[in-house]
Amino acid sequence: MATRPDYPMLARQLDATLDTRDWLTNASQTAAFINMTVDNLNWAGFYVQRLPGTLHLGPFQGQPACHPIPFSKGVCGAAATQRTTQRIADVYEFPGHIACDAASRSELVVPVIVTQGEQEVLWGVLDLDSPSPERFDAEDQAGIERLVEIFIASSDFNTVPD
């Protein structure tokens, strides 16, 4: 069983770590930070919407990953399309699951929604995979969503698509 992260402490640490406004640096730092501090993960990283309806591989920690991911496929696509966090206990029971790593069994995907002008735009998603079924619970979801909020607040997203 994974050790329960102290998400309030992780939030303070990530906030202190993100010392630039550059989204690329901050995405790299955030993926590495989560991979290092949250137990029982085998992949942590971002997919970025660089073209409409498609997620492109961004900064990550783990094995090489699937690229690109259309919004119509997988857990990441569902998070992007619905603009809601997807917490999946067993990815093999998820319709349309993309098996980038056969060892992954559960997944937590948080949409990254940023403000561009007066609109909220989907920038991408943060994707976490675990080799354990049912790895993520509501506390993990809330904690990781808070880390995504810190990433967003710390970053400038001047390359968001129209």
C-alpha positions as CSV (number, residue, x, y, z in Angstrom):
1,M,0.0,0.0,0.0
2,A,1.2,3.5,-0.8
3,T,2.2,5.9,1.9
4,R,-0.4,8.7,2.2
5,P,1.2,11.9,0.8
6,D,1.0,15.0,3.0
7,Y,-0.7,17.1,0.2
8,P,-0.7,20.4,2.1
9,M,3.0,20.1,2.6
10,L,3.6,19.1,-1.0
11,A,1.6,22.1,-2.1
12,R,3.9,24.4,-0.1
13,Q,7.0,22.7,-1.5
14,L,5.8,22.8,-5.1
15,D,4.9,26.5,-4.7
16,A,8.4,27.2,-3.5
17,T,10.0,25.1,-6.3
18,L,8.2,26.9,-9.2
19,D,10.4,30.0,-9.2
20,T,9.9,31.0,-12.8
21,R,6.8,31.9,-14.9
22,D,7.9,29.7,-17.8
23,W,5.3,27.0,-18.3
24,L,7.7,24.5,-19.8
25,T,10.1,24.7,-16.9
26,N,7.3,24.6,-14.4
27,A,5.6,21.6,-16.2
28,S,9.0,19.7,-16.1
29,Q,9.5,20.6,-12.4
30,T,5.9,19.6,-11.5
31,A,6.1,16.2,-13.2
32,A,9.4,15.5,-11.6
33,F,8.2,16.7,-8.2
34,I,5.1,14.6,-8.3
35,N,7.0,11.5,-9.5
36,M,9.5,11.9,-6.6
37,T,7.0,12.7,-3.8
38,V,3.9,10.6,-4.5
39,D,4.4,6.8,-4.0
40,N,3.4,4.0,-6.3
41,L,3.5,5.8,-9.6
42,N,5.0,4.5,-12.8
43,W,4.3,7.6,-14.9
44,A,3.7,11.3,-14.2
45,G,3.5,14.0,-16.8
46,F,1.7,16.4,-19.0
47,Y,0.0,16.2,-22.3
48,V,-0.5,19.6,-24.0
49,Q,-3.2,20.6,-26.5
50,R,-1.1,22.0,-29.3
51,L,-3.7,21.3,-32.0
52,P,-7.5,21.2,-31.5
53,G,-8.8,17.9,-30.3
54,T,-5.4,16.4,-29.8
55,L,-3.0,16.0,-26.9
56,H,0.7,16.0,-27.5
57,L,3.3,14.6,-25.1
58,G,4.8,17.2,-22.8
59,P,7.2,17.0,-19.9
60,F,7.0,13.7,-18.0
61,Q,8.8,11.2,-15.8
62,G,8.5,7.5,-16.7
63,Q,8.7,5.2,-19.7
64,P,8.3,6.5,-23.3
65,A,4.6,7.3,-23.8
66,C,1.8,7.3,-26.4
67,H,1.8,10.3,-28.7
68,P,-0.4,11.9,-29.9
69,I,-3.7,11.2,-28.1
70,P,-6.9,12.3,-29.7
71,F,-9.6,13.6,-27.4
72,S,-11.7,10.6,-28.5
73,K,-9.3,8.0,-26.9
74,G,-8.4,7.0,-23.4
75,V,-8.6,8.5,-20.0
76,C,-6.6,11.6,-21.0
77,G,-9.0,12.2,-23.9
78,A,-12.0,11.9,-21.6
79,A,-10.5,14.4,-19.2
80,A,-9.8,16.8,-22.0
81,T,-13.2,16.4,-23.6
82,Q,-15.2,16.6,-20.4
83,R,-12.8,19.1,-18.7
84,T,-13.2,17.1,-15.5
85,T,-10.8,15.0,-13.5
86,Q,-10.9,11.3,-14.3
87,R,-10.1,8.9,-11.5
88,I,-10.0,5.4,-12.8
89,A,-9.6,2.4,-10.4
90,D,-8.9,-0.1,-13.2
91,V,-7.9,1.2,-16.6
92,Y,-8.6,-2.2,-18.2
93,E,-12.3,-1.6,-17.4
94,F,-12.3,1.9,-19.0
95,P,-13.8,1.9,-22.5
96,G,-11.2,3.1,-25.1
97,H,-8.3,2.8,-22.7
98,I,-4.9,3.3,-24.4
99,A,-2.3,0.9,-23.0
100,C,0.9,2.9,-23.3
101,D,2.4,0.8,-20.5
102,A,0.8,-2.6,-19.8
103,A,2.0,-2.3,-16.2
104,S,-0.3,0.6,-15.5
105,R,-3.5,-0.4,-13.7
106,S,-5.0,2.9,-12.3
107,E,-5.0,6.4,-13.5
108,L,-5.7,10.0,-12.4
109,V,-6.0,12.7,-15.0
110,V,-6.5,16.3,-14.2
111,P,-7.4,18.8,-16.9
112,V,-5.3,22.0,-17.0
113,I,-7.6,24.8,-17.8
114,V,-6.1,28.3,-18.1
115,T,-7.5,31.8,-18.7
116,Q,-6.7,33.3,-22.1
117,G,-8.2,36.7,-22.5
118,E,-11.7,36.3,-21.1
119,Q,-12.0,32.6,-22.0
120,E,-11.1,29.5,-20.1
121,V,-9.1,27.2,-22.4
122,L,-8.0,23.7,-22.1
123,W,-4.2,23.8,-22.1
124,G,-3.7,20.1,-21.5
125,V,-3.8,17.5,-18.8
126,L,-1.7,16.1,-16.0
127,D,-1.6,12.3,-16.2
128,L,-0.6,10.0,-13.3
129,D,-0.4,6.2,-13.7
130,S,0.1,3.5,-11.1
131,P,0.8,-0.2,-11.4
132,S,-1.7,-0.8,-8.5
133,P,-5.5,-1.0,-9.1
134,E,-7.4,1.5,-7.0
135,R,-4.3,3.6,-6.3
136,F,-6.1,6.9,-6.3
137,D,-8.8,8.0,-3.9
138,A,-10.7,11.3,-3.3
139,E,-7.9,12.6,-1.1
140,D,-5.4,12.0,-3.8
141,Q,-7.6,13.6,-6.4
142,A,-8.1,16.8,-4.3
143,G,-4.4,16.9,-3.4
144,I,-3.2,16.5,-7.1
145,E,-5.9,19.0,-8.2
146,R,-4.4,21.5,-5.8
147,L,-0.9,20.9,-7.2
148,V,-2.3,21.6,-10.7
149,E,-3.8,24.9,-9.4
150,I,-0.3,25.9,-8.1
151,F,1.3,25.0,-11.5
152,I,-1.3,27.1,-13.3
153,A,-1.0,30.1,-10.9
154,S,2.8,30.0,-11.2
155,S,3.0,29.8,-15.0
156,D,2.5,32.0,-18.1
157,F,0.7,30.2,-20.9
158,N,1.4,32.4,-23.9
159,T,1.4,29.6,-26.4
160,V,-2.2,28.3,-25.7
161,P,-4.0,27.5,-29.0
162,D,-7.0,29.6,-30.1
